[in-house]
Amino acid sequence: MVDNNITEKIAKLLAMAEHPNSNQNEAAVALEKAQELLLKNNLSRAEISNGESRTPEGIGKLTITEDQGYTWKRSLADVLASANLCKVIGSPSDKAWNIFGSYNNVLAVIEMYNWITLQLTFMANRDFREYKNDEGTERGQTWKLGYYQGAIKAIRDRLAPPMQAFIYGTGHDLVIHNKASLATAVHKVFPHLGTSYSQAVRSIDGRSAGHSAAQGMQLSPTKRLTSTLLLS
């Protein structure tokens, strides 16, 4: 069931960062605050009492296809999903990734993903032009892949503290139940998962530039999803 109250709170929180009077730092921390609120909402829904928590609400699946930039976009989705109690399984042959999770959690991941991919694509093109103007020698495709990987590493580092505090704090039991629910749901759809391998970084310049850029990038969306997600 969709919790309209929590989605409204998150929407208002993100909108604060978009206000003309908000500075860059306020915009940069909006995603982390929204993530923390979402985690607290998960804990509330679980109705933990006497050291025992109920199984999280039903897990669904949503499939996203990416014709361009599949590798780095799937990596980004994996980082955002892990930080919001979801699980991503890639299908490289179809250039698709599948996200498993409860409705509100999946919704949060998709909003973050859509906004961040647009920003990173724009920033990578802009910063690569500056890099070449400064007589940089790396090729565009190599440099940009490194840029995306560096940025994703920075985003992972920014989202990790709230999740770690949740795992080792009041959300411990919920995380264990949620992990088991996700594993069961994933196994039903993908009973024979293979081993995935990450792509090696070949651009030191690009990775460094991307990591630096993502430290202060605006992570809050200017437009949020208004249509209903259909989870299978």
SEVOSE-469488 format. One record per atom (N, C-alpha, C): residue number from 1; atom name; x, y, z. Coordinates in Angstrom, 3 decimals. Layout:
BEGIN
   seq   atom         xx         yy         zz
   NUM     CA          X          Y          Z
...
end
This chain:
BEGIN
   seq   atom         xx         yy         zz
     1      N      0.846     -1.192      0.000
     1     CA      0.000      0.000      0.000
     1      C      0.884      1.246      0.000
     2      N      0.516      2.247     -0.766
     2     CA      1.292      3.468     -0.880
     2      C      1.015      4.395      0.292
     3      N      2.050      4.872      0.937
     3     CA      1.923      5.802      2.048
     3      C      2.038      7.216      1.494
     4      N      0.887      7.844      1.237
     4     CA      0.888      9.180      0.650
     4      C      1.533     10.200      1.570
     5      N      1.403      9.997      2.870
     5     CA      1.960     10.941      3.834
     5      C      3.472     11.013      3.711
     6      N      4.136      9.851      3.625
     6     CA      5.598      9.851      3.555
     6      C      6.086     10.390      2.219
     7      N      5.375     10.078      1.129
     7     CA      5.808     10.592     -0.168
     7      C      5.665     12.106     -0.227
     8      N      4.636     12.633      0.437
     8     CA      4.453     14.086      0.482
     8      C      5.563     14.743      1.290
     9      N      5.944     14.121      2.389
     9     CA      7.019     14.663      3.215
     9      C      8.339     14.693      2.439
    10      N      8.618     13.599      1.727
    10     CA      9.852     13.541      0.953
    10      C      9.820     14.575     -0.166
    11      N      8.653     14.725     -0.802
    11     CA      8.523     15.709     -1.876
    11      C      8.786     17.119     -1.347
    12      N      8.243     17.439     -0.174
    12     CA      8.451     18.766      0.405
    12      C      9.913     18.973      0.781
    13      N     10.540     17.909      1.293
    13     CA     11.943     18.004      1.680
    13      C     12.822     18.297      0.462
    14      N     12.559     17.584     -0.630
    14     CA     13.333     17.804     -1.844
    14      C     13.043     19.178     -2.441
    15      N     11.806     19.628     -2.319
    15     CA     11.432     20.937     -2.864
    15      C     12.177     22.065     -2.155
    16      N     12.514     21.851     -0.884
    16     CA     13.249     22.868     -0.143
    16      C     14.587     23.181     -0.817
    17      N     15.225     22.158     -1.352
    17     CA     16.523     22.354     -1.989
    17      C     16.402     23.071     -3.326
    18      N     15.194     23.055     -3.902
    18     CA     14.989     23.689     -5.199
    18      C     14.597     25.158     -5.066
    19      N     14.370     25.595     -3.835
    19     CA     13.957     26.983     -3.624
    19      C     15.084     27.930     -4.013
    20      N     14.776     29.056     -4.657
    20     CA     15.813     30.007     -5.088
    20      C     16.741     30.455     -3.971
    21      N     16.242     30.460     -2.744
    21     CA     17.064     30.904     -1.617
    21      C     17.956     29.809     -1.045
    22      N     17.814     28.587     -1.549
    22     CA     18.647     27.488     -1.066
    22      C     20.021     27.562     -1.714
    23      N     21.064     27.299     -0.924
    23     CA     22.409     27.304     -1.499
    23      C     22.777     25.915     -2.020
    24      N     23.966     25.793     -2.611
    24     CA     24.374     24.539     -3.242
    24      C     24.484     23.406     -2.228
    25      N     24.966     23.724     -1.035
    25     CA     25.130     22.683     -0.027
    25      C     23.785     22.129      0.412
    26      N     22.789     23.014      0.555
    26     CA     21.458     22.568      0.956
    26      C     20.861     21.643     -0.097
    27      N     21.106     21.954     -1.353
    27     CA     20.603     21.104     -2.426
    27      C     21.312     19.758     -2.433
    28      N     22.605     19.774     -2.127
    28     CA     23.410     18.553     -2.185
    28      C     23.013     17.547     -1.118
    29      N     22.533     18.030      0.044
    29     CA     22.201     17.108      1.133
    29      C     20.736     16.685      1.107
    30      N     19.945     17.186      0.183
    30     CA     18.515     16.865      0.155
    30      C     18.266     15.375     -0.029
    31      N     19.040     14.742     -0.899
    31     CA     18.843     13.319     -1.161
    31      C     19.117     12.491      0.088
    32      N     20.205     12.836      0.798
    32     CA     20.537     12.087      2.001
    32      C     19.424     12.201      3.052
    33      N     18.846     13.387      3.189
    33     CA     17.773     13.590      4.160
    33      C     16.526     12.813      3.755
    34      N     16.225     12.813      2.445
    34     CA     15.068     12.072      1.962
    34      C     15.266     10.577      2.191
    35      N     16.492     10.119      1.979
    35     CA     16.810      8.711      2.205
    35      C     16.618      8.337      3.671
    36      N     17.094      9.190      4.565
    36     CA     16.974      8.925      6.001
    36      C     15.507      8.857      6.418
    37      N     14.684      9.758      5.858
    37     CA     13.255      9.768      6.166
    37      C     12.590      8.493      5.665
    38      N     13.005      8.045      4.481
    38     CA     12.437      6.833      3.905
    38      C     12.764      5.622      4.769
    39      N     13.998      5.561      5.274
    39     CA     14.396      4.445      6.126
    39      C     13.575      4.427      7.413
    40      N     13.363      5.616      7.986
    40     CA     12.557      5.701      9.204
    40      C     11.125      5.250      8.934
    41      N     10.620      5.567      7.745
    41     CA      9.267      5.158      7.393
    41      C      9.170      3.651      7.271
    42      N     10.217      3.022      6.707
    42     CA     10.244      1.566      6.625
    42      C     10.181      0.953      8.014
    43      N     10.904      1.536      8.948
    43     CA     10.937      1.030     10.308
    43      C      9.560      1.152     10.947
    44      N      8.869      2.274     10.697
    44     CA      7.542      2.493     11.253
    44      C      6.550      1.476     10.703
    45      N      6.623      1.206      9.409
    45     CA      5.701      0.261      8.784
    45      C      5.900     -1.152      9.312
    46      N      7.142     -1.469      9.680
    46     CA      7.436     -2.831     10.130
    46      C      6.809     -3.132     11.485
    47      N      6.454     -2.083     12.239
    47     CA      5.813     -2.238     13.539
    47      C      6.618     -3.158     14.458
    48      N      7.857     -2.785     14.677
    48     CA      8.732     -3.590     15.530
    48      C      8.271     -3.504     16.984
    49      N      8.173     -4.647     17.615
    49     CA      7.793     -4.675     19.030
    49      C      8.401     -5.906     19.679
    50      N      8.846     -5.745     20.914
    50     CA      9.430     -6.840     21.685
    50      C     10.579     -7.527     20.948
    51      N     11.337     -6.739     20.209
    51     CA     12.504     -7.296     19.535
    51      C     12.199     -8.076     18.285
    52      N     10.926     -8.138     17.884
    52     CA     10.574     -8.883     16.685
    52      C      9.869     -7.958     15.705
    53      N     10.193     -8.112     14.408
    53     CA      9.565     -7.273     13.397
    53      C      8.861     -8.146     12.367
    54      N      7.788     -7.634     11.838
    54     CA      7.058     -8.368     10.809
    54      C      7.796     -8.295      9.477
    55      N      7.449     -9.200      8.583
    55     CA      8.034     -9.163      7.251
    55      C      7.593     -7.885      6.546
    56      N      8.498     -7.182      5.839
    56     CA      8.133     -5.944      5.147
    56      C      7.005     -6.174      4.149
    57      N      6.348     -5.079      3.767
    57     CA      5.238     -5.196      2.825
    57      C      5.698     -5.846      1.530
    58      N      4.739     -6.316      0.698
    58     CA      5.023     -7.096     -0.481
    58      C      6.104     -6.526     -1.387
    59      N      6.944     -7.407     -1.883
    59     CA      8.031     -7.034     -2.782
    59      C      7.568     -7.173     -4.231
    60      N      7.808     -6.153     -5.045
    60     CA      7.474     -6.199     -6.457
    60      C      8.711     -5.994     -7.304
    61      N      8.566     -6.069     -8.611
    61     CA      9.688     -5.926     -9.541
    61      C      9.348     -4.932    -10.645
    62      N     10.329     -4.098    -10.997
    62     CA     10.188     -3.158    -12.098
    62      C     11.422     -3.315    -12.987
    63      N     11.220     -3.370    -14.302
    63     CA     12.323     -3.543    -15.246
    63      C     12.559     -2.253    -16.025
    64      N     13.818     -1.816    -16.062
    64     CA     14.215     -0.611    -16.782
    64      C     15.198     -0.989    -17.878
    65      N     14.946     -0.534    -19.103
    65     CA     15.843     -0.809    -20.234
    65      C     16.619      0.446    -20.594
    66      N     17.927      0.293    -20.776
    66     CA     18.802      1.413    -21.130
    66      C     19.583      1.067    -22.393
    67      N     19.264      1.719    -23.508
    67     CA     19.971      1.456    -24.753
    67      C     21.365      2.070    -24.768
    68      N     21.553      3.141    -24.020
    68     CA     22.848      3.811    -23.965
    68      C     23.335      3.927    -22.524
    69      N     24.608      3.657    -22.320
    69     CA     25.194      3.790    -20.995
    69      C     24.725      2.751    -19.993
    70      N     24.390      1.553    -20.475
    70     CA     23.834      0.536    -19.582
    70      C     24.753      0.235    -18.401
    71      N     26.054      0.079    -18.660
    71     CA     26.979     -0.371    -17.616
    71      C     27.005      0.577    -16.417
    72      N     27.235      1.870    -16.678
    72     CA     27.330      2.796    -15.555
    72      C     25.972      3.102    -14.934
    73      N     24.927      3.077    -15.755
    73     CA     23.597      3.348    -15.220
    73      C     23.115      2.205    -14.324
    74      N     23.451      0.998    -14.708
    74     CA     23.097     -0.145    -13.860
    74      C     23.868     -0.053    -12.541
    75      N     25.132      0.376    -12.580
    75     CA     25.930      0.531    -11.361
    75      C     25.328      1.589    -10.443
    76      N     24.873      2.690    -11.041
    76     CA     24.229      3.745    -10.268
    76      C     22.947      3.221     -9.623
    77      N     22.141      2.502    -10.403
    77     CA     20.892      1.951     -9.872
    77      C     21.167      1.015     -8.706
    78      N     22.225      0.242     -8.797
    78     CA     22.576     -0.691     -7.735
    78      C     22.919      0.051     -6.444
    79      N     23.667      1.158     -6.569
    79     CA     24.031      1.964     -5.403
    79      C     22.792      2.573     -4.749
    80      N     21.913      3.153     -5.573
    80     CA     20.700      3.778     -5.041
    80      C     19.762      2.741     -4.423
    81      N     19.672      1.575     -5.059
    81     CA     18.802      0.522     -4.541
    81      C     19.296      0.020     -3.184
    82      N     20.598     -0.215     -3.081
    82     CA     21.164     -0.713     -1.827
    82      C     20.953      0.271     -0.685
    83      N     20.938      1.559     -1.007
    83     CA     20.764      2.595      0.012
    83      C     19.306      2.796      0.391
    84      N     18.398      2.125     -0.310
    84     CA     16.971      2.307     -0.058
    84      C     16.217      0.987      0.058
    85      N     16.909     -0.038      0.591
    85     CA     16.291     -1.322      0.893
    85      C     15.700     -2.023     -0.327
    86      N     16.364     -1.870     -1.462
    86     CA     15.953     -2.550     -2.690
    86      C     17.118     -3.385     -3.230
    87      N     16.856     -4.143     -4.272
    87     CA     17.862     -4.999     -4.891
    87      C     17.776     -4.895     -6.399
    88      N     18.926     -4.733     -7.058
    88     CA     18.967     -4.650     -8.517
    88      C     19.660     -5.883     -9.095
    89      N     19.032     -6.463    -10.107
    89     CA     19.608     -7.581    -10.849
    89      C     19.703     -7.168    -12.310
    90      N     20.895     -7.251    -12.867
    90     CA     21.090     -6.824    -14.247
    90      C     20.835     -7.928    -15.258
    91      N     20.424     -7.530    -16.460
    91     CA     20.261     -8.436    -17.599
    91      C     21.027     -7.829    -18.769
    92      N     22.365     -7.971    -18.779
    92     CA     23.216     -7.313    -19.787
    92      C     22.825     -7.610    -21.227
    93      N     22.416     -8.849    -21.510
    93     CA     22.066     -9.203    -22.887
    93      C     20.863     -8.419    -23.389
    94      N     20.011     -7.998    -22.473
    94     CA     18.833     -7.207    -22.832
    94      C     19.032     -5.720    -22.563
    95      N     20.230     -5.364    -22.051
    95     CA     20.517     -3.981    -21.632
    95      C     19.429     -3.479    -20.691
    96      N     19.099     -4.309    -19.732
    96     CA     18.031     -3.988    -18.771
    96      C     18.492     -4.315    -17.358
    97      N     17.891     -3.641    -16.398
    97     CA     18.098     -3.991    -14.995
    97      C     16.759     -4.044    -14.305
    98      N     16.665     -4.935    -13.345
    98     CA     15.418     -5.203    -12.643
    98      C     15.570     -4.804    -11.182
    99      N     14.659     -3.997    -10.693
    99     CA     14.714     -3.571     -9.305
    99      C     13.592     -4.221     -8.510
   100      N     13.963     -4.819     -7.387
   100     CA     13.017     -5.467     -6.490
   100      C     12.904     -4.645     -5.216
   101      N     11.676     -4.475     -4.713
   101     CA     11.486     -3.745     -3.473
   101      C     10.029     -3.401     -3.260
   102      N      9.735     -2.798     -2.117
   102     CA      8.376     -2.342     -1.852
   102      C      8.103     -1.087     -2.682
   103      N      6.827     -0.749     -2.837
   103     CA      6.434      0.336     -3.738
   103      C      7.143      1.650     -3.429
   104      N      7.058      2.113     -2.184
   104     CA      7.646      3.406     -1.838
   104      C      9.155      3.423     -2.030
   105      N      9.813      2.314     -1.696
   105     CA     11.258      2.253     -1.846
   105      C     11.673      2.288     -3.313
   106      N     10.972      1.531     -4.147
   106     CA     11.265      1.531     -5.577
   106      C     11.007      2.912     -6.176
   107      N      9.913      3.541     -5.755
   107     CA      9.586      4.877     -6.240
   107      C     10.714      5.863     -5.926
   108      N     11.225      5.792     -4.705
   108     CA     12.311      6.688     -4.303
   108      C     13.551      6.459     -5.164
   109      N     13.885      5.196     -5.403
   109     CA     15.064      4.874     -6.207
   109      C     14.913      5.396     -7.634
   110      N     13.751      5.198     -8.227
   110     CA     13.531      5.627     -9.614
   110      C     13.596      7.142     -9.732
   111      N     13.047      7.875     -8.767
   111     CA     13.122      9.342     -8.796
   111      C     14.572      9.805     -8.712
   112      N     15.325      9.223     -7.802
   112     CA     16.732      9.579     -7.659
   112      C     17.509      9.232     -8.931
   113      N     17.253      8.047     -9.449
   113     CA     17.955      7.556    -10.641
   113      C     17.706      8.458    -11.849
   114      N     16.446      8.790    -12.108
   114     CA     16.119      9.615    -13.280
   114      C     16.807     10.978    -13.215
   115      N     16.796     11.576    -12.043
   115     CA     17.383     12.904    -11.899
   115      C     18.903     12.859    -11.991
   116      N     19.518     11.915    -11.301
   116     CA     20.978     11.854    -11.268
   116      C     21.563     11.489    -12.625
   117      N     20.937     10.584    -13.371
   117     CA     21.474     10.225    -14.689
   117      C     21.461     11.427    -15.633
   118      N     20.402     12.241    -15.564
   118     CA     20.353     13.446    -16.396
   118      C     21.481     14.403    -16.024
   119      N     21.673     14.596    -14.728
   119     CA     22.727     15.498    -14.283
   119      C     24.106     14.999    -14.680
   120      N     24.372     13.725    -14.426
   120     CA     25.703     13.180    -14.707
   120      C     26.032     13.227    -16.192
   121      N     25.050     12.945    -17.039
   121     CA     25.288     12.992    -18.485
   121      C     25.666     14.402    -18.917
   122      N     24.930     15.386    -18.429
   122     CA     25.225     16.780    -18.741
   122      C     26.598     17.181    -18.211
   123      N     26.880     16.840    -16.970
   123     CA     28.130     17.224    -16.347
   123      C     29.330     16.576    -17.018
   124      N     29.180     15.304    -17.418
   124     CA     30.285     14.599    -18.071
   124      C     30.633     15.255    -19.403
   125      N     29.624     15.606    -20.193
   125     CA     29.877     16.268    -21.473
   125      C     30.525     17.632    -21.274
   126      N     30.014     18.376    -20.316
   126     CA     30.562     19.705    -20.032
   126      C     32.008     19.626    -19.545
   127      N     32.255     18.741    -18.587
   127     CA     33.589     18.659    -17.996
   127      C     34.599     18.046    -18.951
   128      N     34.138     17.182    -19.860
   128     CA     35.069     16.622    -20.838
   128      C     35.526     17.700    -21.817
   129      N     34.623     18.600    -22.197
   129     CA     35.018     19.694    -23.082
   129      C     36.084     20.563    -22.407
   130      N     35.902     20.825    -21.127
   130     CA     36.897     21.602    -20.393
   130      C     38.220     20.845    -20.308
   131      N     38.125     19.531    -20.129
   131     CA     39.321     18.683    -20.049
   131      C     40.114     18.743    -21.349
   132      N     39.420     18.672    -22.485
   132     CA     40.106     18.729    -23.787
   132      C     40.657     20.131    -24.046
   133      N     39.942     21.142    -23.601
   133     CA     40.447     22.515    -23.761
   133      C     41.729     22.735    -22.972
   134      N     41.892     21.968    -21.904
   134     CA     43.118     22.040    -21.106
   134      C     44.169     21.060    -21.609
   135      N     43.964     20.565    -22.848
   135     CA     44.905     19.661    -23.522
   135      C     44.967     18.288    -22.871
   136      N     43.825     17.813    -22.383
   136     CA     43.757     16.441    -21.870
   136      C     43.928     15.453    -23.004
   137      N     44.511     14.308    -22.728
   137     CA     44.876     13.364    -23.794
   137      C     43.996     12.122    -23.874
   138      N     43.151     11.872    -22.886
   138     CA     42.355     10.644    -22.902
   138      C     41.183     10.760    -23.883
   139      N     40.801      9.610    -24.450
   139     CA     39.674      9.573    -25.382
   139      C     38.360      9.787    -24.638
   140      N     37.369     10.305    -25.376
   140     CA     36.097     10.652    -24.763
   140      C     35.397      9.510    -24.074
   141      N     35.254      8.360    -24.747
   141     CA     34.523      7.238    -24.167
   141      C     35.207      6.718    -22.905
   142      N     36.532      6.629    -22.954
   142     CA     37.292      6.153    -21.793
   142      C     37.193      7.131    -20.632
   143      N     37.361      8.412    -20.931
   143     CA     37.319      9.440    -19.893
   143      C     35.944      9.497    -19.238
   144      N     34.889      9.452    -20.047
   144     CA     33.531      9.566    -19.500
   144      C     33.149      8.356    -18.648
   145      N     33.587      7.170    -19.068
   145     CA     33.295      5.989    -18.259
   145      C     33.962      6.120    -16.891
   146      N     35.198      6.595    -16.885
   146     CA     35.882      6.833    -15.626
   146      C     35.172      7.896    -14.805
   147      N     34.674      8.911    -15.481
   147     CA     33.941     10.003    -14.818
   147      C     32.700      9.461    -14.104
   148      N     31.932      8.650    -14.813
   148     CA     30.721      8.084    -14.227
   148      C     31.059      7.189    -13.036
   149      N     32.101      6.389    -13.180
   149     CA     32.487      5.492    -12.091
   149      C     32.937      6.276    -10.867
   150      N     33.675      7.342    -11.090
   150     CA     34.112      8.178     -9.980
   150      C     32.940      8.847     -9.289
   151      N     31.987      9.324    -10.082
   151     CA     30.806      9.982     -9.524
   151      C     29.963      9.006     -8.712
   152      N     29.801      7.800     -9.227
   152     CA     29.006      6.787     -8.529
   152      C     29.665      6.411     -7.202
   153      N     30.987      6.347     -7.205
   153     CA     31.712      6.064     -5.956
   153      C     31.428      7.167     -4.924
   154      N     31.431      8.421     -5.359
   154     CA     31.159      9.532     -4.452
   154      C     29.728      9.478     -3.926
   155      N     28.781      9.141     -4.800
   155     CA     27.376      9.031     -4.390
   155      C     27.207      7.897     -3.386
   156      N     27.878      6.770     -3.624
   156     CA     27.825      5.654     -2.675
   156      C     28.337      6.089     -1.304
   157      N     29.428      6.837     -1.304
   157     CA     29.991      7.292     -0.033
   157      C     29.052      8.258      0.692
   158      N     28.320      9.072     -0.065
   158     CA     27.397     10.031      0.540
   158      C     26.174      9.341      1.138
   159      N     25.737      8.262      0.511
   159     CA     24.528      7.580      0.969
   159      C     24.798      6.517      2.029
   160      N     26.053      6.140      2.193
   160     CA     26.390      5.043      3.103
   160      C     26.125      5.339      4.580
   161      N     26.502      6.516      5.115
   161     CA     26.339      6.742      6.565
   161      C     24.920      6.542      7.100
   162      N     23.868      7.125      6.462
   162     CA     22.516      6.904      6.996
   162      C     22.124      5.422      6.991
   163      N     22.525      4.704      5.928
   163     CA     22.168      3.295      5.827
   163      C     22.914      2.476      6.866
   164      N     24.186      2.769      7.091
   164     CA     24.957      2.036      8.091
   164      C     24.402      2.271      9.490
   165      N     24.027      3.518      9.772
   165     CA     23.449      3.833     11.074
   165      C     22.136      3.084     11.271
   166      N     21.374      2.955     10.194
   166     CA     20.096      2.244     10.246
   166      C     20.318      0.754     10.477
   167      N     21.279      0.177      9.748
   167     CA     21.552     -1.263      9.850
   167      C     22.021     -1.643     11.250
   168      N     22.903     -0.835     11.811
   168     CA     23.473     -1.168     13.120
   168      C     22.726     -0.500     14.276
   169      N     21.580      0.083     13.964
   169     CA     20.766      0.721     14.990
   169      C     19.389      0.116     15.054
   170      N     18.377      0.991     15.036
   170     CA     16.996      0.547     15.213
   170      C     16.446     -0.266     14.042
   171      N     17.101     -0.176     12.880
   171     CA     16.588     -0.885     11.706
   171      C     17.170     -2.268     11.500
   172      N     17.966     -2.769     12.468
   172     CA     18.667     -4.044     12.287
   172      C     17.730     -5.193     11.919
   173      N     16.677     -5.397     12.715
   173     CA     15.758     -6.507     12.464
   173      C     15.024     -6.347     11.141
   174      N     14.632     -5.119     10.840
   174     CA     13.924     -4.859      9.594
   174      C     14.808     -5.181      8.391
   175      N     16.066     -4.786      8.446
   175     CA     16.986     -5.035      7.337
   175      C     17.149     -6.538      7.091
   176      N     17.241     -7.306      8.166
   176     CA     17.380     -8.758      8.025
   176      C     16.153     -9.356      7.349
   177      N     14.954     -8.949      7.795
   177     CA     13.717     -9.454      7.189
   177      C     13.595     -9.000      5.735
   178      N     13.936     -7.755      5.482
   178     CA     13.831     -7.210      4.128
   178      C     14.780     -7.933      3.184
   179      N     15.996     -8.208      3.666
   179     CA     16.978     -8.914      2.844
   179      C     16.482    -10.302      2.472
   180      N     15.869    -10.982      3.424
   180     CA     15.330    -12.315      3.162
   180      C     14.168    -12.253      2.170
   181      N     13.311    -11.245      2.312
   181     CA     12.173    -11.084      1.394
   181      C     12.655    -10.796     -0.016
   182      N     13.672     -9.941     -0.131
   182     CA     14.226     -9.627     -1.443
   182      C     14.850    -10.863     -2.075
   183      N     15.584    -11.637     -1.284
   183     CA     16.239    -12.843     -1.802
   183      C     15.215    -13.834     -2.328
   184      N     14.106    -13.979     -1.605
   184     CA     13.046    -14.888     -2.036
   184      C     12.415    -14.417     -3.337
   185      N     12.136    -13.122     -3.421
   185     CA     11.516    -12.564     -4.629
   185      C     12.443    -12.686     -5.830
   186      N     13.723    -12.401     -5.623
   186     CA     14.689    -12.488     -6.712
   186      C     14.821    -13.932     -7.195
   187      N     14.878    -14.871     -6.267
   187     CA     15.057    -16.279     -6.627
   187      C     13.891    -16.805     -7.459
   188      N     12.683    -16.311     -7.192
   188     CA     11.520    -16.761     -7.956
   188      C     11.627    -16.346     -9.419
   189      N     12.222    -15.181     -9.669
   189     CA     12.333    -14.666    -11.037
   189      C     13.629    -15.117    -11.695
   190      N     14.703    -15.139    -10.899
   190     CA     16.019    -15.522    -11.428
   190      C     16.594    -16.645    -10.563
   191      N     16.132    -17.876    -10.782
   191     CA     16.570    -18.993     -9.934
   191      C     18.026    -19.406    -10.154
   192      N     18.605    -19.007    -11.268
   192     CA     19.982    -19.425    -11.572
   192      C     20.828    -18.207    -11.929
   193      N     21.108    -17.392    -10.943
   193     CA     21.895    -16.181    -11.182
   193      C     23.363    -16.516    -11.367
   194      N     23.993    -15.834    -12.347
   194     CA     25.420    -15.998    -12.564
   194      C     26.194    -14.945    -11.799
   195      N     27.504    -14.996    -11.926
   195     CA     28.374    -14.027    -11.263
   195      C     28.563    -12.813    -12.156
   196      N     28.432    -11.632    -11.578
   196     CA     28.629    -10.401    -12.341
   196      C     30.002     -9.828    -12.030
   197      N     30.569     -9.143    -13.024
   197     CA     31.895     -8.553    -12.867
   197      C     31.834     -7.061    -13.167
   198      N     32.526     -6.276    -12.345
   198     CA     32.563     -4.839    -12.565
   198      C     33.586     -4.493    -13.637
   199      N     33.356     -3.401    -14.346
   199     CA     34.243     -2.969    -15.407
   199      C     35.414     -2.196    -14.826
   200      N     36.621     -2.549    -15.273
   200     CA     37.828     -1.907    -14.742
   200      C     37.885     -0.442    -15.152
   201      N     38.443      0.376    -14.256
   201     CA     38.599      1.802    -14.535
   201      C     39.873      2.014    -15.328
   202      N     39.750      2.631    -16.507
   202     CA     40.927      2.874    -17.337
   202      C     41.284      4.351    -17.420
   203      N     40.464      5.180    -16.826
   203     CA     40.716      6.615    -16.880
   203      C     40.881      7.181    -15.482
   204      N     42.119      7.496    -15.127
   204     CA     42.383      8.104    -13.828
   204      C     41.875      9.540    -13.808
   205      N     42.108     10.265    -14.909
   205     CA     41.670     11.659    -14.987
   205      C     40.150     11.760    -14.895
   206      N     39.449     10.910    -15.657
   206     CA     37.987     10.945    -15.663
   206      C     37.400     10.565    -14.319
   207      N     37.946      9.518    -13.707
   207     CA     37.426      9.066    -12.415
   207      C     37.611     10.144    -11.351
   208      N     38.769     10.789    -11.364
   208     CA     39.032     11.848    -10.385
   208      C     38.073     13.016    -10.573
   209      N     37.834     13.399    -11.831
   209     CA     36.930     14.514    -12.127
   209      C     35.501     14.180    -11.722
   210      N     35.064     12.964    -12.011
   210     CA     33.704     12.554    -11.665
   210      C     33.494     12.477    -10.175
   211      N     34.474     11.940     -9.463
   211     CA     34.369     11.828     -8.010
   211      C     34.269     13.209     -7.378
   212      N     35.073     14.144     -7.862
   212     CA     35.057     15.508     -7.334
   212      C     33.729     16.199     -7.635
   213      N     33.228     16.024     -8.867
   213     CA     31.993     16.690     -9.273
   213      C     30.793     16.208     -8.464
   214      N     30.742     14.908     -8.171
   214     CA     29.588     14.338     -7.475
   214      C     29.558     14.675     -5.994
   215      N     30.664     15.161     -5.457
   215     CA     30.696     15.517     -4.045
   215      C     29.686     16.619     -3.722
   216      N     29.517     17.562     -4.655
   216     CA     28.612     18.680     -4.383
   216      C     27.500     18.832     -5.385
   217      N     27.266     17.795     -6.221
   217     CA     26.232     17.915     -7.241
   217      C     24.849     17.953     -6.616
   218      N     23.928     18.638     -7.277
   218     CA     22.539     18.685     -6.807
   218      C     21.890     17.346     -7.086
   219      N     21.383     16.713     -6.048
   219     CA     20.817     15.384     -6.186
   219      C     19.303     15.360     -6.125
   220      N     18.684     16.496     -5.852
   220     CA     17.229     16.525     -5.730
   220      C     16.581     16.790     -7.078
   221      N     15.512     16.053     -7.410
   221     CA     14.850     16.239     -8.696
   221      C     14.013     17.503     -8.765
   222      N     14.012     18.159     -9.937
   222     CA     13.160     19.333    -10.124
   222      C     11.743     18.913    -10.470
   223      N     11.600     17.677    -10.987
   223     CA     10.275     17.137    -11.271
   223      C     10.209     15.734    -10.705
   224      N      9.159     15.439     -9.978
   224     CA      9.009     14.123     -9.379
   224      C      7.918     13.330    -10.098
   225      N      8.000     12.022     -9.955
   225     CA      7.047     11.162    -10.625
   225      C      5.636     11.399    -10.117
   226      N      4.714     11.514    -11.039
   226     CA      3.309     11.691    -10.648
   226      C      2.468     10.513    -11.090
   227      N      2.976      9.690    -12.024
   227     CA      2.215      8.541    -12.485
   227      C      2.450      7.358    -11.541
   228      N      1.616      6.341    -11.665
   228     CA      1.705      5.175    -10.800
   228      C      2.681      4.167    -11.364
   229      N      3.571      3.650    -10.505
   229     CA      4.475      2.590    -10.912
   229      C      3.718      1.262    -10.911
   230      N      3.974      0.434    -11.903
   230     CA      3.353     -0.867    -11.965
   230      C      4.415     -1.913    -11.678
   231      N      4.404     -2.452    -10.464
   231     CA      5.361     -3.471    -10.074
   231      C      4.772     -4.844    -10.348
   232      N      5.557     -5.701    -10.973
   232     CA      5.078     -7.062    -11.253
   232      C      5.355     -7.974    -10.075
end
